[in-house]
Amino acid sequence: MIGSACAMPDLPSPEMATPMPDAFDVAGTPVYLPLDHPWWTVFDDPRLNAVVASALQKNLSIVQAVEKVVQAREVLQQQKAARLPGLEASADARRNRSLTGAFSTVASVGLSAAYEVGFWGRIHASEASAAYLAQAGEYDLQTLYMTLAGEVVQLYMQCLYLSRLEELTRNQVVIAKNQRDALRRRYETGLSELSDVLAAESSLVTAKAALPGIVSDRRIVQHALQVLTGEWPESSTVSDPDPLPDVPLLMPGGLPSEIVYQRPDIRAAFFRIQSADRNVAAAVAERFPRFRLTGGIGHNWTQSAGPTLDGMVWNLGAGITGPVLDWGQRKSAVQQRASMYRSQVAAWQESVLTAFQEIADALSQNERSEAVVALRESQLETAQKDYRLTARRYEMGLSTYSDLLAAEQAVNTVTSTLLSASYTLLTDRILLAKRTGGDWTKAVAEARLNR
């Protein structure tokens, strides 16, 4: 009767309602995707590697996450200690006076022990719950490493992109100024209209107006990058107009869907399900009686007007306590924790679906960006051919200097467009690497926790 009243509630198993597809459905050439080591090393940029390493060591969010893992481990240690016998020492001394005026001295020392016999698994379930939560905290730390690395690399590449864009914009200003000056000379000789000069002046002002925003954006990005590395946002981290690195081949065709379950955030959510399950078991065990063993040993001294009395004393005992009438409190606690378990299962299912969507979206974005870059490269090739043709015609006297400047300006404009497209593809590669996770976070997290 007690067993039926205190049985475990019916809990759903942590699995997806429908099977996950075997692979992500996206076109692409099968290439290498580094999941077992830091993926940003494929850029072969020592300065980038140093910035990421600094962020992984100094970032203050990492420090907080590490301390949360330490706290979870200490809770686990407390739960482990709860299933072992407790031992306490005591000492006491008293001076008494009776109504007749007689004095006596009483002293005692002793050791006492107590132990709860875990017949129903309450203590073991609580310990297991704490262990699962500690493991989930470690995966939370790995998730933070995964996210932080992606953010740092993306900001670093954005700095390079903005530096290069600033350089191209300054070239655009020079070209626009030369074109305006050429049109002024033609206007002074009656070969151009005033409207052409005014249009060239407007283009020059537009090119100049773009510079302050680019410079400001680059500084803001540098500040964000420095804060992620635990530094004051002052000195420049990336200022040289280095070219963007070659886009690594990080998008394999037919990427297996099982990669979703390798993400640390998914693993953390699963371990929280296990912790919630053990919490339900502990709540069920609370409805059963508790058995407790006690014992003690000591020595007593009593000194009065008569002879001194002293001797060894000991005791052994056993006790049982259990609920008789709690007005449904413990039953409600079981239902509450069962609800929390079902909530954790739903959260895990949602996180799996979201992770699958994130990777699928990242693959689609990579596919789109690759197509855009290919088109921009073709457009640049055409603009360069037109510039070379215009240059030859100018040398032969068949084109004006303004025509040559216009062709050069077109090449510079298309170059900027290609730069933007290449940067977008690069950020899509970074996003895909971040969303696929990887095993590299495990070694980094363990090294940090074991310091």
FIVOMI-762917 format. One record per residue (C-alpha): residue in one letter; y, z, x. Coordinates in steps of 0.25 Angstrom, whole numbers, always signed. Each point is the difference from the previous one (the first is absolute). Layout:
REM residues N
+-------+-------+-------+-------+
| titor | north |    up |  east |
+-------+-------+-------+-------+
|     a |     Y |     Z |     X |
...
+-------+-------+-------+-------+
This chain:
REM residues 451
+-------+-------+-------+-------+
| titor | north |    up |  east |
+-------+-------+-------+-------+
|     m |    +0 |    +0 |    +0 |
|     i |    +9 |    +3 |   +11 |
|     g |    -3 |   -12 |    +8 |
|     s |    +3 |    -9 |   -12 |
|     a |   +13 |    +7 |    -2 |
|     c |    +4 |    -2 |   +14 |
|     a |    -6 |   -14 |    +3 |
|     m |    +8 |   -10 |    +8 |
|     p |    +9 |    -9 |    -9 |
|     d |    -4 |   -15 |    -1 |
|     l |    +9 |    -6 |   +11 |
|     p |    +1 |   -15 |    +3 |
|     s |    -4 |    -6 |   +13 |
|     p |   +10 |    -5 |    +9 |
|     e |    -2 |   -15 |    -1 |
|     m |    +8 |   -12 |    -5 |
|     a |    -2 |    -5 |   -14 |
|     t |    -3 |   -14 |    +4 |
|     p |    -5 |    -5 |   +14 |
|     m |   +10 |    -4 |   +11 |
|     p |    -1 |   -14 |    +4 |
|     d |    -7 |    -3 |   +13 |
|     a |   +12 |    -6 |    +7 |
|     f |   +14 |    -3 |    -2 |
|     d |    +2 |   -14 |    -6 |
|     v |   +10 |    -6 |    +9 |
|     a |    +1 |   -13 |    +8 |
|     g |    +1 |    +1 |   +15 |
|     t |    -6 |    -2 |   +14 |
|     p |   -10 |   +11 |    +4 |
|     v |    +7 |    +7 |   +11 |
|     y |    -1 |   +13 |    +7 |
|     l |    +6 |   +13 |    -7 |
|     p |    +0 |   +12 |    +9 |
|     l |    -4 |   +12 |    -8 |
|     d |    -6 |    +8 |   +11 |
|     h |   +12 |    +1 |    +9 |
|     p |   +15 |    +1 |    -1 |
|     w |    +3 |   -14 |    -6 |
|     w |   +15 |    -1 |    +5 |
|     t |    -5 |    -2 |   +14 |
|     v |    -4 |   -15 |    -3 |
|     f |   +15 |    -2 |    +1 |
|     d |    -1 |    +3 |   +15 |
|     d |   +14 |    +7 |    +1 |
|     p |    +0 |   +12 |    +9 |
|     r |   +13 |    +5 |    -6 |
|     l |    -6 |    -1 |   -14 |
|     n |   -12 |    +8 |    +4 |
|     a |    +9 |   +11 |    +6 |
|     v |    +9 |    +1 |   -12 |
|     v |   -13 |    +1 |    -9 |
|     a |    -6 |   +10 |    +9 |
|     s |   +13 |    +8 |    +0 |
|     a |    +0 |    +0 |   -15 |
|     l |   -14 |    +5 |    -2 |
|     q |    +3 |   +11 |    +9 |
|     k |   +14 |    +5 |    -4 |
|     n |    +1 |    -4 |   -14 |
|     l |    +3 |   +13 |    -8 |
|     s |    -8 |    -5 |   -13 |
|     i |   -12 |    +0 |   +10 |
|     v |    +3 |   +14 |    +4 |
|     q |    +1 |    +5 |   -14 |
|     a |   -13 |    -7 |    -4 |
|     v |    -7 |    +6 |   +13 |
|     e |    +4 |   +14 |    -5 |
|     k |    -5 |    -3 |   -14 |
|     v |   -14 |    -3 |    +6 |
|     v |    +1 |   +13 |    +9 |
|     q |    +3 |    +8 |   -13 |
|     a |   -12 |    -7 |    -8 |
|     r |    -9 |    +4 |   +12 |
|     e |    +4 |   +14 |    +0 |
|     v |    -3 |    +1 |   -15 |
|     l |   -13 |    -5 |    +3 |
|     q |    -2 |   +10 |   +11 |
|     q |    +4 |   +11 |   -11 |
|     q |   -11 |    -5 |    -9 |
|     k |   -10 |    +0 |   +10 |
|     a |    +3 |   +14 |    +4 |
|     a |    -1 |    +4 |   -15 |
|     r |   -15 |    -3 |    +0 |
|     l |    -3 |   +10 |   +11 |
|     p |    -1 |   +15 |    +0 |
|     g |   +13 |    +8 |    +1 |
|     l |    +0 |   +12 |   +10 |
|     e |   +11 |   +10 |    -1 |
|     a |    +3 |   +13 |    +9 |
|     s |    +6 |   +12 |    -5 |
|     a |    +5 |   +14 |    +5 |
|     d |    +5 |   +12 |    -7 |
|     a |    +5 |   +14 |    +3 |
|     r |    +5 |   +11 |    -9 |
|     r |    +5 |   +14 |    +1 |
|     n |    -2 |    +8 |   -13 |
|     r |    +4 |   +14 |    -5 |
|     s |    -7 |    +6 |   -12 |
|     l |    +6 |   +10 |   -10 |
|     t |    -6 |   +11 |    +7 |
|     g |    +8 |    -4 |   +13 |
|     a |   -12 |    -5 |    +8 |
|     f |    +2 |   -12 |    +8 |
|     s |   -10 |   -11 |    +3 |
|     t |    +0 |   -13 |    +8 |
|     v |    -7 |   -13 |    -5 |
|     a |    -2 |   -12 |    +8 |
|     s |    -9 |   -13 |    -1 |
|     v |    -2 |   -13 |    +6 |
|     g |    -8 |   -12 |    -5 |
|     l |    -4 |   -14 |    -2 |
|     s |    -2 |    -7 |   -13 |
|     a |    -5 |   -14 |    -4 |
|     a |    +0 |    -8 |   -12 |
|     y |    -7 |   -13 |    -3 |
|     e |    +0 |    -9 |   -13 |
|     v |   -13 |    -7 |    -2 |
|     g |    +3 |   -14 |    -4 |
|     f |   -11 |    -2 |   -11 |
|     w |    +8 |   -10 |    -8 |
|     g |    +7 |    -8 |   +12 |
|     r |   +14 |    +4 |    -3 |
|     i |    +4 |    +3 |   +14 |
|     h |    -7 |   -12 |    +6 |
|     a |    +6 |    -9 |   -11 |
|     s |   +14 |    +6 |    +4 |
|     e |    -3 |    -3 |   +15 |
|     a |    -4 |   -14 |    -3 |
|     s |   +12 |    -3 |    -8 |
|     a |    +9 |    +5 |   +12 |
|     a |    -8 |    -8 |    +9 |
|     y |    +2 |   -13 |    -8 |
|     l |   +15 |    +3 |    -1 |
|     a |    +1 |    +2 |   +15 |
|     q |    -7 |   -14 |    +2 |
|     a |   +10 |    -6 |   -10 |
|     g |   +11 |    +6 |    +7 |
|     e |    -5 |    -7 |   +13 |
|     y |    +0 |   -13 |    -7 |
|     d |   +14 |    +2 |    -5 |
|     l |    +4 |    +1 |   +14 |
|     q |    -7 |   -13 |    +3 |
|     t |    +7 |    -6 |   -12 |
|     l |   +13 |    +4 |    +6 |
|     y |    -3 |    -6 |   +13 |
|     m |    -4 |   -13 |    -6 |
|     t |   +13 |    +0 |    -8 |
|     l |    +9 |    +4 |   +11 |
|     a |    -6 |   -10 |   +10 |
|     g |    +3 |   -11 |   -10 |
|     e |   +14 |    +5 |    -3 |
|     v |    +4 |    +1 |   +15 |
|     v |    -6 |   -14 |    +4 |
|     q |    +7 |    -6 |   -12 |
|     l |   +14 |    +6 |    +4 |
|     y |    -2 |    -4 |   +14 |
|     m |    -3 |   -15 |    -4 |
|     q |   +12 |    +1 |    -9 |
|     c |    +9 |    +4 |   +12 |
|     l |    -5 |   -12 |    +8 |
|     y |    +2 |    -9 |   -12 |
|     l |   +15 |    +5 |    -3 |
|     s |    +3 |    -1 |   +15 |
|     r |    -5 |   -14 |    +0 |
|     l |    +7 |    -3 |   -13 |
|     e |   +13 |    +5 |    +6 |
|     e |    -2 |    -9 |   +12 |
|     l |    -2 |   -12 |    -9 |
|     t |   +12 |    +4 |    -8 |
|     r |    +9 |    +1 |   +12 |
|     n |    -5 |   -14 |    +4 |
|     q |    +4 |    -5 |   -14 |
|     v |   +14 |    +6 |    +1 |
|     v |    +2 |    -8 |   +13 |
|     i |    -5 |   -13 |    -7 |
|     a |    +8 |    +2 |   -12 |
|     k |   +12 |    +3 |    +9 |
|     n |    -2 |   -13 |    +8 |
|     q |    -2 |    -8 |   -13 |
|     r |   +13 |    +5 |    -5 |
|     d |    +8 |    -3 |   +13 |
|     a |    -6 |   -14 |    +0 |
|     l |    +4 |    -2 |   -14 |
|     r |   +14 |    +5 |    +3 |
|     r |    +2 |   -10 |   +11 |
|     r |    -5 |   -11 |    -9 |
|     y |    +9 |    +4 |   -11 |
|     e |   +12 |    +0 |   +10 |
|     t |    -3 |   -14 |    +3 |
|     g |    -2 |    -4 |   -14 |
|     l |   -15 |    -2 |    +0 |
|     s |    -4 |   +12 |    -9 |
|     e |    +5 |    +6 |   -13 |
|     l |    +6 |   +14 |    -1 |
|     s |   -11 |    +4 |    -9 |
|     d |   -10 |    -2 |   +11 |
|     v |    +8 |    +9 |    +9 |
|     l |    +1 |   +11 |   -11 |
|     a |   -15 |    -2 |    -3 |
|     a |    -3 |    +2 |   +15 |
|     e |    +9 |   +12 |    +1 |
|     s |    -7 |    +6 |   -12 |
|     s |   -14 |    -2 |    +6 |
|     l |    +5 |    +7 |   +13 |
|     v |    +5 |   +12 |    -8 |
|     t |   -13 |    +1 |    -7 |
|     a |    -8 |    +0 |   +13 |
|     k |    +9 |   +11 |    +5 |
|     a |    -1 |    +8 |   -12 |
|     a |   -15 |    +1 |    +1 |
|     l |    +1 |    +7 |   +14 |
|     p |    +4 |   +14 |    -4 |
|     g |   -10 |    +1 |   -10 |
|     i |   -11 |    -4 |    +9 |
|     v |    +5 |    +9 |   +11 |
|     s |    +1 |   +12 |   -10 |
|     d |   -14 |    -3 |    -5 |
|     r |    -6 |    +0 |   +14 |
|     r |    +6 |   +14 |    +3 |
|     i |    -5 |    +6 |   -13 |
|     v |   -14 |    -5 |    +3 |
|     q |    +1 |    +5 |   +14 |
|     h |    +4 |   +14 |    -6 |
|     a |   -11 |    +0 |   -10 |
|     l |   -10 |    -3 |   +12 |
|     q |    +6 |   +11 |    +9 |
|     v |    -2 |   +10 |   -12 |
|     l |   -14 |    -4 |    -1 |
|     t |    -2 |    +3 |   +15 |
|     g |    +6 |   +14 |    -2 |
|     e |   +13 |    -4 |    +7 |
|     w |   +15 |    +0 |    -3 |
|     p |    +5 |   -13 |    -6 |
|     e |    +9 |    -3 |   +12 |
|     s |    -4 |    -8 |   +12 |
|     s |    -6 |   -14 |    -2 |
|     t |   -15 |    -1 |    +0 |
|     v |    -1 |   -15 |    -2 |
|     s |   +12 |    -8 |    +3 |
|     d |    -3 |   -12 |    +8 |
|     p |    -2 |   -13 |    -8 |
|     d |   -14 |    -2 |    +4 |
|     p |    -8 |   -11 |    -8 |
|     l |    -9 |    +4 |   -11 |
|     p |   -14 |    +1 |    +5 |
|     d |   -11 |   -10 |    -4 |
|     v |    -6 |    +3 |   -13 |
|     p |   -14 |    +6 |    +2 |
|     l |   -11 |    -5 |    -8 |
|     l |    -3 |   +12 |    -8 |
|     m |    -4 |    -6 |   -13 |
|     p |   -15 |    -4 |    -1 |
|     g |    -6 |    -8 |   -11 |
|     g |   -10 |    +7 |    -8 |
|     l |    +5 |   +14 |    +4 |
|     p |   -11 |   +10 |    -6 |
|     s |    +4 |    +9 |   -11 |
|     e |    -7 |   +12 |    +6 |
|     i |   +12 |    +1 |    +9 |
|     v |    +7 |    +7 |   -11 |
|     y |    -9 |   +12 |    +1 |
|     q |    +3 |    +1 |   +15 |
|     r |   +15 |    +3 |    -3 |
|     p |    +3 |   +15 |    +3 |
|     d |    +7 |    +2 |   -13 |
|     i |   -12 |    -4 |    -8 |
|     r |    -9 |    +9 |    +8 |
|     a |   +10 |   +12 |    -2 |
|     a |    +0 |    -3 |   -15 |
|     f |   -15 |    +0 |    +0 |
|     f |    -1 |   +13 |    +7 |
|     r |    +9 |    +6 |   -10 |
|     i |   -10 |    -3 |   -11 |
|     q |   -11 |    +7 |    +8 |
|     s |    +9 |   +12 |    +1 |
|     a |    +3 |    +0 |   -15 |
|     d |   -15 |    -1 |    -2 |
|     r |    -2 |   +13 |    +8 |
|     n |   +11 |    +7 |    -7 |
|     v |    -7 |    -3 |   -13 |
|     a |   -13 |    +6 |    +5 |
|     a |    +8 |   +12 |    +5 |
|     a |    +6 |    +2 |   -14 |
|     v |   -13 |    +0 |    -6 |
|     a |    -6 |   +10 |   +10 |
|     e |   +12 |    +9 |    -4 |
|     r |    -7 |    +2 |   -14 |
|     f |   -12 |    +6 |    +6 |
|     p |    -2 |   +14 |    +5 |
|     r |    +4 |    +4 |   +14 |
|     f |   -10 |    +8 |    +9 |
|     r |    +6 |    +8 |   +11 |
|     l |    -7 |    +8 |   +11 |
|     t |    +7 |   +12 |    +7 |
|     g |    -3 |    +9 |   +11 |
|     g |    +6 |   +10 |    +9 |
|     i |    -2 |   +10 |   +12 |
|     g |    +9 |   +11 |    +6 |
|     h |    +1 |   +14 |    +5 |
|     n |    +7 |   +12 |    -7 |
|     w |    +6 |   +13 |    +6 |
|     t |    +4 |   +12 |    -8 |
|     q |    +6 |   +12 |    +7 |
|     s |    +4 |   +13 |    -8 |
|     a |    -1 |   +15 |    +1 |
|     g |   -15 |    -2 |    +0 |
|     p |    -9 |    -8 |    +9 |
|     t |    +4 |   -14 |    +3 |
|     l |    -8 |   -11 |    -7 |
|     d |    -2 |   -14 |    +5 |
|     g |   -10 |   -11 |    -2 |
|     m |    -3 |   -14 |    -2 |
|     v |    +1 |    -7 |   -14 |
|     w |    -4 |   -13 |    -5 |
|     n |    -1 |    -8 |   -13 |
|     l |    -6 |   -12 |    -6 |
|     g |    +4 |    -6 |   -13 |
|     a |    -1 |   -12 |    -9 |
|     g |    +8 |    -4 |   -12 |
|     i |    +2 |   -11 |   -10 |
|     t |   +12 |    -4 |    -8 |
|     g |    +1 |   -11 |   -10 |
|     p |    +9 |    -5 |   -12 |
|     v |    -3 |    +6 |   -14 |
|     l |   +12 |    -3 |    -8 |
|     d |   +11 |    -9 |    +6 |
|     w |    +4 |    -8 |   -12 |
|     g |    -4 |   -13 |    +5 |
|     q |    +9 |    +1 |   +13 |
|     r |   -12 |    -4 |   +10 |
|     k |    -5 |   -11 |    -9 |
|     s |   +14 |    -6 |    -1 |
|     a |    +1 |    +1 |   +15 |
|     v |   -12 |    -9 |    +1 |
|     q |    +6 |   -10 |   -10 |
|     q |   +13 |    +0 |    +8 |
|     r |    -7 |    -3 |   +13 |
|     a |    -9 |   -11 |    -7 |
|     s |   +13 |    -6 |    -5 |
|     m |    +5 |    +0 |   +14 |
|     y |   -12 |    -6 |    +6 |
|     r |    +1 |   -12 |   -10 |
|     s |   +14 |    -1 |    +3 |
|     q |    -3 |    -2 |   +15 |
|     v |   -11 |   -10 |    -3 |
|     a |   +10 |    -8 |    -8 |
|     a |   +10 |    +1 |   +12 |
|     w |   -10 |    -5 |    +9 |
|     q |    -4 |   -12 |    -9 |
|     e |   +15 |    -3 |    -1 |
|     s |    +2 |    +1 |   +15 |
|     v |   -12 |    -9 |    +3 |
|     l |    +6 |   -11 |   -10 |
|     t |   +14 |    +2 |    +6 |
|     a |    -5 |    -2 |   +14 |
|     f |    -8 |   -12 |    -4 |
|     q |   +12 |    -6 |    -7 |
|     e |    +9 |    +3 |   +13 |
|     i |   -10 |    -7 |    +9 |
|     a |    -1 |   -12 |    -9 |
|     d |   +15 |    -1 |    -2 |
|     a |    +2 |    +1 |   +15 |
|     l |   -10 |   -11 |    +2 |
|     s |    +7 |    -9 |   -10 |
|     q |   +13 |    +3 |    +6 |
|     n |    -6 |    -4 |   +14 |
|     e |    -5 |   -13 |    -6 |
|     r |   +14 |    -3 |    -6 |
|     s |    +7 |    +3 |   +12 |
|     e |    -9 |    -8 |    +9 |
|     a |    +3 |   -12 |    -9 |
|     v |   +16 |    +2 |    +0 |
|     v |    -1 |    +1 |   +16 |
|     a |    -7 |   -13 |    +1 |
|     l |   +10 |    -7 |    -9 |
|     r |   +12 |    +6 |    +7 |
|     e |    -6 |    -4 |   +14 |
|     s |    -1 |   -14 |    -6 |
|     q |   +14 |    +1 |    -5 |
|     l |    +5 |    +4 |   +14 |
|     e |    -8 |   -11 |    +7 |
|     t |    +8 |   -10 |   -10 |
|     a |   +13 |    +6 |    +3 |
|     q |    -2 |    -1 |   +15 |
|     k |    -4 |   -14 |    -1 |
|     d |   +13 |    -3 |    -8 |
|     y |    +8 |    +7 |   +11 |
|     r |    -7 |    -8 |   +11 |
|     l |    +3 |   -13 |    -7 |
|     t |   +14 |    +4 |    -3 |
|     a |    +2 |    +4 |   +15 |
|     r |    -5 |   -14 |    +4 |
|     r |   +10 |    -7 |   -10 |
|     y |   +11 |    +9 |    +5 |
|     e |    -2 |    -5 |   +14 |
|     m |    +0 |   -14 |    -5 |
|     g |   +13 |    +2 |    -7 |
|     l |    -7 |    -2 |   -14 |
|     s |    +2 |   +15 |    -5 |
|     t |   +12 |    +9 |    +1 |
|     y |    +0 |   +14 |    +7 |
|     s |    +1 |    +6 |   -14 |
|     d |   -13 |    -7 |    -3 |
|     l |    -6 |    +6 |   +12 |
|     l |    +5 |   +14 |    -3 |
|     a |    -5 |    -1 |   -14 |
|     a |   -14 |    -4 |    +5 |
|     e |    +0 |   +12 |    +9 |
|     q |    +5 |    +9 |   -11 |
|     a |   -12 |    -4 |    -8 |
|     v |   -10 |    +3 |   +11 |
|     n |    +6 |   +14 |    +2 |
|     t |    +0 |    +2 |   -16 |
|     v |   -15 |    -4 |    -1 |
|     t |    -3 |    +8 |   +13 |
|     s |    +5 |   +12 |    -8 |
|     t |    -8 |    -3 |   -12 |
|     l |   -12 |    -1 |    +8 |
|     l |    +3 |   +13 |    +7 |
|     s |    +1 |    +7 |   -13 |
|     a |   -13 |    -7 |    -5 |
|     s |    -7 |    +4 |   +13 |
|     y |    +5 |   +15 |    -2 |
|     t |    -5 |    +0 |   -14 |
|     l |   -14 |    -5 |    +4 |
|     l |    +0 |   +11 |   +11 |
|     t |    +4 |   +11 |    -9 |
|     d |   -11 |    -5 |   -10 |
|     r |   -10 |    +1 |   +12 |
|     i |    +4 |   +14 |    +3 |
|     l |    -1 |    +4 |   -15 |
|     l |   -14 |    -6 |    +0 |
|     a |    -4 |    +8 |   +12 |
|     k |    +6 |   +13 |    -5 |
|     r |    -7 |    -2 |   -14 |
|     t |   -13 |    -2 |    +6 |
|     g |    +0 |   +13 |    +7 |
|     g |   -10 |    +0 |   +12 |
|     d |    -8 |   +10 |    +8 |
|     w |   +11 |    +2 |   +11 |
|     t |    +6 |   +11 |    -8 |
|     k |   -12 |    +9 |    +1 |
|     a |    +1 |    +1 |   +15 |
|     v |   +15 |    +2 |    +0 |
|     a |    -1 |   +11 |   -11 |
|     e |   -11 |    +7 |    +7 |
|     a |    +7 |    +0 |   +14 |
|     r |   +12 |    +6 |    -7 |
|     l |    -8 |   +11 |    -7 |
|     n |    -8 |    +4 |   +12 |
|     r |   +12 |    +2 |    +9 |
+-------+-------+-------+-------+
